[in-house]
Amino acid sequence: MLGIGNKTNLNAGIKLNIVNDIKQAFNKANSVEKIIYVNVFLFLVTVIFTKFSIQWLALPTSFDSFLYKPWTLISYAFVHERLFHVLSNLLILYYIGNLFLDFFTKKQFLNFYFLGAIVGAIVFLTYNYIATKSGAPLGGASAAVTTIFVAIATKIPRYSLQLRFIGSVELWVLAAIWVALSILQLANPDNGGAIAHLSGAIFGFIYVKQLEKGNDIGKWFESIVNFFTNLAKPKKKSPLKTVYKSKSSTSKNEVNKTRQRKIDDILDKISKSGYESLTQEEKDFLFRAGKK
């Protein structure tokens, strides 16, 4: 039989393995999956420490209260009280978000997601300030998820998804239904959340249209993220000579330009003839490009 000490060591070893498995899964996950993991973790925290989470992480209705908790401009998008709320948001985010990565970069995904959440929060605060409302604090990823949903539907509106028991449905129809649900919620007395969702939808549409014109309106946010990310990284001195670095950089830029031209050609083909007109090689290339 195992002694008390051996049992303790065994339990500690099992817990350590579980933690390591979670860390490895998180590190291997793409941008969409990492956002989902964070949402699930904070949902569990909210279930256990509901009062604390709502008070310090949800977005308050009062602008004065927000000034004392400015981080809630983003943290609210990771706070869910109800199981159905978090499940509906994360299921949509998983399927639509991974489709999004087939046509946009992972950095653009983060731009759309976080800026959609921020725009929703700002409109929510502004609306409550003007209407002098005092409803419940805002929590949930709906504004950010709606931004992603409308953005990809704007990019490839005729893309069809096969739904069980329903059949083939074009993406713009699904996005319209999702947005319509928020429009219906405007009739509720506490409609600040619906307004935040619709703000995310409008922002997602505008962002994609600006990208099509060559104007990335979220580039500033990406630059801020890169700045803080670079600060956290330890500085390393490169043993390579400057001339070699320059050649390597030039070669890398040429490869990136060639890859981007191929992606643009495939997207043009989709817009003219639909996704099904692509060859299997083109589909595989687009899938791999979305994962980078």
PyMOL commands that set and color helices and strands:
alter all, ss='L'
color gray80, all
select helices_A, chain A and resi 4-28+31-48+50-56+63-68+72-78+83-100+106-131+142-155+171-187+192-212+219-232+242-273+275-277+280-290
alter helices_A, ss='H'
color red, helices_A
select strands_A, chain A and resi 160-163+167-170
alter strands_A, ss='S'
color yellow, strands_A
deselect
rebuild
show_as cartoon
